[in-house]
Amino acid sequence: MDPKHFLQEMDISSKDFLYHGSSVQGIKILKPVSDLHNCDKKGIYLTSNIPYALVYIWDSLKTGTNRKWVTCGLKRGIVYYEEQFPNQLQEFYEGVKGYLYAVPKESTLQAVEKREEMYFSTDPIAVHQTIYVPDVYQALCKCQEEGTFRLLKFTDAVREKQQQLIDMISDCIYKSGALTAKNDDSYFFQKYFKEAWKKAEAKNN
């Protein structure tokens, strides 16, 4: 399926279905395996917003970590994705294949408090439809053309804002112990957040 056309075959204005994005193939039952916010239970998260579901299709082999670094939010039905380093969206998602798992919107699903178009369930949910996404980056670019996804490029931000982002990630690297841990997080930060990594190293010296 041509990635620039796959969304055209769907009714993206429909709110009758909720979507869960995943790189895992062949899911028939969505299981509650994620930690729920402010709760000791496990759940499964879904959204009625397709672009938002797309950013959760994460390729750990490409990025080197299972940690989903999703830097976006929803406002009035539009996803605003803020890059924290140059070309972040393309680096994370270009060439990434995945799936949108659709389920009917049911009353048993609970809305996530203070989160637009977000729902969760603590029970397993049967998948109603599976939509193959051959390239997540191309799909998000298509959403951008349609106005449902807006990319806030790192390179378009003023230098002061760029520095704030670098400082924030640098603090995260330093406090997490990634500098000395030599684990997946270390690889991830060093590969993508080069300036922040150097700044964290300077703090450590």
Rosetta blueprint (number, residue, H / E / L):
1 M L
2 D L
3 P L
4 K L
5 H L
6 F H
7 L H
8 Q H
9 E H
10 M L
11 D L
12 I L
13 S L
14 S L
15 K L
16 D L
17 F E
18 L E
19 Y E
20 H E
21 G E
22 S E
23 S L
24 V L
25 Q L
26 G L
27 I L
28 K L
29 I E
30 L E
31 K L
32 P L
33 V L
34 S E
35 D E
36 L L
37 H L
38 N L
39 C L
40 D L
41 K L
42 K E
43 G E
44 I E
45 Y E
46 L E
47 T E
48 S L
49 N L
50 I H
51 P H
52 Y H
53 A H
54 L H
55 V L
56 Y L
57 I L
58 W L
59 D L
60 S H
61 L H
62 K H
63 T H
64 G L
65 T L
66 N L
67 R L
68 K L
69 W L
70 V L
71 T L
72 C E
73 G E
74 L E
75 K E
76 R L
77 G L
78 I E
79 V E
80 Y E
81 Y E
82 E E
83 E L
84 Q L
85 F L
86 P L
87 N L
88 Q H
89 L H
90 Q H
91 E H
92 F H
93 Y H
94 E L
95 G L
96 V L
97 K L
98 G E
99 Y E
100 L E
101 Y E
102 A E
103 V E
104 P E
105 K L
106 E L
107 S L
108 T L
109 L L
110 Q E
111 A E
112 V L
113 E L
114 K L
115 R L
116 E L
117 E L
118 M E
119 Y E
120 F E
121 S E
122 T L
123 D L
124 P L
125 I E
126 A E
127 V L
128 H L
129 Q E
130 T E
131 I E
132 Y E
133 V E
134 P L
135 D L
136 V H
137 Y H
138 Q H
139 A H
140 L H
141 C H
142 K H
143 C H
144 Q H
145 E H
146 E H
147 G L
148 T L
149 F E
150 R E
151 L E
152 L E
153 K L
154 F H
155 T H
156 D H
157 A L
158 V L
159 R H
160 E H
161 K H
162 Q H
163 Q H
164 Q H
165 L H
166 I H
167 D H
168 M H
169 I H
170 S H
171 D H
172 C H
173 I H
174 Y H
175 K H
176 S H
177 G L
178 A H
179 L H
180 T H
181 A H
182 K L
183 N L
184 D H
185 D H
186 S H
187 Y H
188 F H
189 F H
190 Q H
191 K H
192 Y H
193 F L
194 K H
195 E H
196 A H
197 W H
198 K H
199 K H
200 A H
201 E H
202 A H
203 K H
204 N H
205 N L
